[in-house]
Amino acid sequence: MRNAILICLTLMVSLQLFISCEDKAADIPLVMTLHAVGTATATPTQMTLPGLEIEVSGNAFTMDFYDAPTAKRLGSVTDISVATETFEDGRMKGENYTIFTFEADNSTLILHNFIDMTPISAIALQAVIPVDKTKYNLIGGTGRFAGVTGGSTLQAILDMTEFDLGKIGFDCTYRISIN
């Protein structure tokens, strides 16, 4: 009798854990296309990334982001530029951390990106994440995205008209895949 009770309790706990995992997984889309758009002013920042023990410092740019298919506003995104290299021909390479904060539940998704930027006009750059850097650049999150990993691509146009004033115009589309 005692063994039967222990077996029943073990099965109940296992079933509850399975249901909890299923419920959490149902809240997480496996692929998202997010559109970050707006003009942002550089703000010097130093912080520990939410849910990660990574300390970063650099210039932070914050703007709104939207679900690309529906154009519904989802929250704010902060892009922290931690390193930038500029070349004589106008090209740039950058390293940044991108933090998407979902307003509905305050969950976050965090990307660590290496970005190539190429001039497309006198005032604009096209920015992409090189293909070999897109598979594992989703490094974590909080809330419903705690512990997730995956990858992201980026197609972006950066308006550099007011770059000398610390302002950049962003029109960025991220396609994020969660493993």
C-alpha positions, 0 to 999 in steps of 0.5 A, a space after each residue: 500500500 505504501 509503495 502504491 501511494 508513493 508511486 501515485 505521488 510520484 506520477 502526480 508530481 511528474 504530471 504536474 511538472 510536465 503540464 507546467 513545462 507545456 504551459 510555459 512552452 505554449 507562451 513562447 513563440 518559436 519564431 518572431 519578427 520584431 520591428 524596432 523603429 525610431 530616432 534615439 539619442 545615445 545615453 552612456 550606460 553601464 549595467 548588468 544584463 537582466 537574467 545574465 551575469 554579464 556587465 556591459 557599458 557603452 552607448 544605449 539607444 532606446 526605441 519602441 518595437 512592434 510585432 512586424 506582421 501585425 504592427 502591434 506595439 510590444 514594448 521597448 528595445 535598448 541597443 547598447 553599442 559596446 564597441 565600434 570600428 570605422 573604416 576609411 570607406 565609411 563602413 563600420 563594424 559594431 558589437 552590441 547587446 540588444 534588450 527587448 522588453 515586452 510590456 505585457 509581462 516585463 519579460 526580456 529577450 537579449 541578443 549579443 550581435 556583431 554587426 556589419 554596416 555599409 554606406 548606402 547613401 551619404 547619410 544612411 547605413 545598411 546594417 546586417 548580422 553576418 550569417 555565421 553570427 546569427 545562429 547563437 546570438 540570442 543569449 537569454 532572457 527573463 520572465 517567460 523567456 528565462 533561459 532561452 537561446 537561439 538566433 536572430 537575423 537583422 535587416 536594418 537601415 540606420 539614418 546617420 543624419 544627426 550622428 554628430 549630435 548622438 542621434 541615430 534613426 533606426 528601422 530594424 527588422 529582427 527575425 528571432 528563432 528560439 531553440 
